[in-house]
Amino acid sequence: MQHAPAVVADGLTKRYGARTVVDDVSFEIAEGEAFALLGPNGAGKSTTVEMLEGFRVPTSGTARVLGADPQRADRDWRSRIGVVLQPTGQAGALTVREMLTHLARVFPNARDVDETIEAVGLAEHASRRIGSRSGGQQRRVDVALGIIGRPEVLFLDEPTTGFDPQARRAFWQLIRDVAADGTTILLTTHYLEEAEQLAHRAGIIADGRLLALDEVDRIGGAESRTPVVRWTDASGRHEVRTREPASVVRSLPGEPTDLEVIRPSLEDVYLSLIGAVEAEEAAA
Ligand SMILES: Nc1ncnc2c1ncn2[C@@H]1O[C@H](COP(=O)(O)OP(=O)(O)OP(=O)(O)O)[C@@H](O)[C@H]1O
């Protein structure tokens, strides 16, 4: 039997006065799938996620998460959802362990507190006040709070902002483990590599509109991922987009300098989609 999607955004729209900040956004996330929402600052990612979390009321359109309308959902629904909001900068007076122990009591099937602290790499900080920890360490506490209740759906809004590269990689492994348990994940991030590492599918949003929606390694269409061969010779720098890069390389005379064969990354595709929208706006 086909499962109902865990998350449905259907024509989600949010207006503030005359300004539309989320414009008719639709996507679904299957149970157990990890989905990334990408886009520049102010694109409407957090607003979209907050409508799915039940923290903002859509102007129009429908949000459904685990079969319920987040606006009307009850306590039981909320205990099945994990949320890592954008950092608020509020530093806590409680220690890391106190905070997690406190929240763990709210959930019927919470994770073990010390295991969770260990999983986010804060074992050495468990007895320290959250407010005295660094920004990146406080962000790890936010992540721990998001997963402590063993959520079925986990919302992660820019979870690794402020992480050093090592902490980011450790976080990716943690999220892979959480995903392997069957958790559905909606992630927003400015790190395209993070989306490539963690998500099956992604949506790119700019100016409130969904520009692209596909599997992470197909987003932007097959054409945008066609390999590019670049080299320099006596007549200058050359660039050829081709499905047969090996043939192009073989046909080059001699040993050209700066020869490279690139398969455009998600970041390249993202930048060209966002660049096209910005050019369109500038021309309007
Ligand atoms: N309460 C509000 N009243 C008016 N405008 C708002 C309100 N909340 C958000 N906005 C505007 O909505 C737009 C989308 O904001 P949102 O936070 O969803 O973007 P985002 O894609 O998450 O950005 P970032 O990557 O910077 O976090 C922004 O232009 C923001 O200024």
PDBQT file of the ligand as one rigid body, heavy atoms in Angstrom, charges set to zero:
ROOT
HETATM    1  N1  LIG A 301       6.022  39.103  10.239  1.00  0.00    +0.000 N 
HETATM    2  C1  LIG A 301       6.431  39.564   9.055  1.00  0.00    +0.000 A 
HETATM    3  N2  LIG A 301       5.944  40.706   8.520  1.00  0.00    +0.000 NA
HETATM    4  C2  LIG A 301       6.350  41.140   7.321  1.00  0.00    +0.000 A 
HETATM    5  N3  LIG A 301       7.259  40.537   6.533  1.00  0.00    +0.000 NA
HETATM    6  C3  LIG A 301       7.790  39.397   7.010  1.00  0.00    +0.000 A 
HETATM    7  C4  LIG A 301       7.396  38.844   8.283  1.00  0.00    +0.000 A 
HETATM    8  N4  LIG A 301       8.095  37.699   8.463  1.00  0.00    +0.000 NA
HETATM    9  C5  LIG A 301       8.873  37.542   7.361  1.00  0.00    +0.000 A 
HETATM   10  N5  LIG A 301       8.686  38.556   6.503  1.00  0.00    +0.000 N 
HETATM   11  C6  LIG A 301       9.366  38.724   5.195  1.00  0.00    +0.000 C 
HETATM   12  O1  LIG A 301       9.105  37.568   4.428  1.00  0.00    +0.000 OA
HETATM   13  C7  LIG A 301      10.218  37.314   3.565  1.00  0.00    +0.000 C 
HETATM   14  C8  LIG A 301      10.575  35.848   3.671  1.00  0.00    +0.000 C 
HETATM   15  O2  LIG A 301      11.190  35.637   4.942  1.00  0.00    +0.000 OA
HETATM   16  P1  LIG A 301      11.739  34.203   5.382  1.00  0.00    +0.000 P 
HETATM   17  O3  LIG A 301      12.240  34.358   6.782  1.00  0.00    +0.000 OA
HETATM   18  O4  LIG A 301      10.694  33.182   5.127  1.00  0.00    +0.000 OA
HETATM   19  O5  LIG A 301      12.940  33.993   4.375  1.00  0.00    +0.000 OA
HETATM   20  P2  LIG A 301      14.071  32.871   4.360  1.00  0.00    +0.000 P 
HETATM   21  O6  LIG A 301      14.090  32.299   2.978  1.00  0.00    +0.000 OA
HETATM   22  O7  LIG A 301      13.878  31.926   5.479  1.00  0.00    +0.000 OA
HETATM   23  O8  LIG A 301      15.374  33.747   4.576  1.00  0.00    +0.000 OA
HETATM   24  P3  LIG A 301      16.758  33.457   5.345  1.00  0.00    +0.000 P 
HETATM   25  O9  LIG A 301      17.553  32.544   4.461  1.00  0.00    +0.000 OA
HETATM   26  O10 LIG A 301      17.383  34.813   5.412  1.00  0.00    +0.000 OA
HETATM   27  O11 LIG A 301      16.440  32.869   6.674  1.00  0.00    +0.000 OA
HETATM   28  C9  LIG A 301      11.331  38.262   3.971  1.00  0.00    +0.000 C 
HETATM   29  O12 LIG A 301      11.401  39.302   3.032  1.00  0.00    +0.000 OA
HETATM   30  C10 LIG A 301      10.878  38.763   5.316  1.00  0.00    +0.000 C 
HETATM   31  O13 LIG A 301      11.331  40.088   5.519  1.00  0.00    +0.000 OA
ENDROOT
TORSDOF 0
